[in-house]
Every structure is written in structure tokens, then in C-alpha cells.
């Protein structure tokens, strides 16, 4: 089913309707979308617009009006599903950047499992865009971004624990994306 949400323009418009009041989250989202465009050569030509759309939408679940579980990947995916977004886009948002690791920490594994996780060059590229962009849109190397998250979130917190566990998975996705760009 065709949807405007899986186009960069439609996704950007939805993100812009929800995220600007969140300040740095909006700056981060804009920069992740720009980074996704930069790394889009790592995916097939037919998937490049979907990658950028997913980047625009990856953090919409932070919008207070969408909060149901308090877990932004799940809340964002549920909102997109209600809007009739394509299933693949919903799944990419639900599972962006190793969301399964944080879902485990939050006791939301079953809720997230409703959305099938894909391991693909597109998923890798979305992780790369997010995990090389700082909280206010800064360009970071992967290790710099991981360290920034671990400092920002207190040891023992759900995010700190999840990122610590997810680091090898996320790093491998970034490495695969950078290798695809180098080919």
C-alpha cells in the first residue's frame, strides 16, 4: 500500500509536526536524516528513500503525545502503524539501533517482538546514521557516540545497560555500512 510516510518528504513533515518542541531531539533527528542520505550509497538504490524516511521517523516516539510505554522505538512504531505506514518502515523504527536490547531491560521484549526485526544493509545504515550522530546533531565517530551515551545515562540505568550490551552489535552494523561505502 503506497504511503507518503515512506518518502523522505512525508517522513520529514511528520517528524517536524512532533519533534521541534523537544529541542536537541529535533536537532539530532535532522542530522540523522542528513547522515542517512550520506550513507545511502550503502543500500540498494530502491531502498535509499526508505532509509532516509526511517531516519526522519526513528525518534518520533519521544513526542510526549505518542508516549504509551515510555519506550520510544515501540511508541513510534505503534503510531506509524495507526497512521497506516508501510510495515517495513514500522519495523525499522521499532527496531532501530538495537532496540531489542533496551526492550529487554524494560521488560518489553514481547511487545517489541510483534514487529519483526530485519538484519539488512538498510537496517545497518540506519544504525550507522544514528550511532554516528550526537544528541544535538554533532557528527561523532562510533566509539565517541557510545561513550557519550554511557556518560549521559547513569550506570545501571536501562539505557546504559542496553547500550553496553548492544555495543558489539551496533559497532558491527556501522563497520558493515562503512565497508559497503568503501566498495
N, C-alpha and C positions, 0 to 999 in steps of 0.2 A: 504494500500500500504506500503510494507516494506521500511524502510529508515534507513540509518546509523546514522542519526541525533538523533533518539530517543534512541541511545545507549550511555552509558557514554563515551566511547572512541571516537565515532564520534562527539559527542557534545563538548567534550574537545578539539578536534582538530579544530573545527570551532571557538570556543572561543579563542583558542590560536592564531588563524590566525588574530584575530581582536583586542584583548584587551591588550596585553602586552605593547604597547606604552602608555597606559593610567595609568601606574604605580599602584597606590593604587587600582584602579578599578579591575585590574588583580589580585592583592593580595586578594581582597575581594571575587572575583569570585571563585578563587581556594579554599578559606576557606569555602565558602558557599557550594561548591560541597562536600568537606570533611565532613562538618556538615550534609548535606543531607544524606550522607552514614551512619553517626552515628545515625540519627533519622529514617532511612529507615524501621526499625522494626515496626514503627507505621502505615505502609501501607501494603497492601497485598503483598505477595511475587512476584506476577506477575507485580506489579507496581513499584518495587524498582529501576529498571534500568531507567525507565521513570522519576522518581523523581530526580535521580542524573543527568540525561541528562538535565532536566529543570533547575536544579541549575546551571549547567555549562553555560546555554544559557540565563539565566534570565536577564542579563545586557548587552547583545551584542548590544542592541540598542544605547548604549553610544558611540559606534565606530563612529567617525566623518563621515566616508564614508557611513554609513547607515542612517544618520540623514535626515529625511524628515519633520517631525513635531516638532522635538526637544523634544518629549516625548518618553523616551527610551523604555517603555514597548510596545508601539504601533509600533515604528520604528523597534524594534527587531522582533516582531510578523510578520510584513509585510515582512521583509527579509526572515524569515523562511518559510513563505507561498510561496514566489517566488522560494525558493530552493526546494519546494515540501515536506517540513516536514509534518509529521502527524498532522492532525487537532488538536488533543488533546494537543500535545506539543505546537503548535502555541498558543492555547487558554491559556495554563498555563503561558506562557511567557507574553502574552498580559495582563493578569490579576494578575500577581504576586504581592504579598504584598499590596493588597488593591489599585491597580492602578486606580480603578474606582473613588476613592476619589480625586486623583490628576487630573484625566481626567476632572472631574467636575470643578476644579479650573482653568484649562487651556482652557475650552470651547471645549473639545474633546470627550465629552460623546458619541455623535452619532458615531464618528469614532471608538471608542473602542467597542461600542455595536455590531459592526459587528462580534465580537468574543464572543461567548457565555461564560459566567463565570460559573465555576463549584465550588460548595462547596462540598468538599470531604476530606477524610483523606489525600489524596495526596496533594491537594491544601494547606491544613493546614500544612503539613510537609514542603512544600516549603516555606511557610511564616515563619515557625519556624526556618528553616535553615538561611534564610535571616535576620530575625529580632533578631537573637542571634549572629550575626557576624558583627563586626565593619568595618569601611571603609577601613582599611588596613589589614583586616583578623583577627583582635582580636576576642577572644571569649568573648561575653558580655551576661549578663542576659538581659531579655527583657526590663525591665524598664531602665536599663543603656543604651541600644541601642536607645530607644525612646528619652531619654534625650540628648544623643549625637547628634541625628539628629536635634532636636529642637534648640540646641546650634549652630550647623554648619550652619543651614539655618535661615536667618533673619526673625524675626516675621513679619507676613504679606505676606511673600513670598508664592508662590504656594505650595512648598514642606512643609513648616512649617504649613500652614493651613490644608493641606491634611493629614499630619501625626497626627495633633491634632485631627481631626475628625475621622481618621481611628483607633486611638489607641485602643478603646474598641474592635473593630472587630479583629484587629491584635492580641491583647492580648488573646482573646478567642481562636483563632486558635492555638497559642503557648500553651495555657493551655490544649486544647484538645489533641494536639500531645504529650505533656509530660505525660498526663494521659494514653494515649494509650501505651506509652512505659513502664509505670509502671504496666500495666495489665499483 
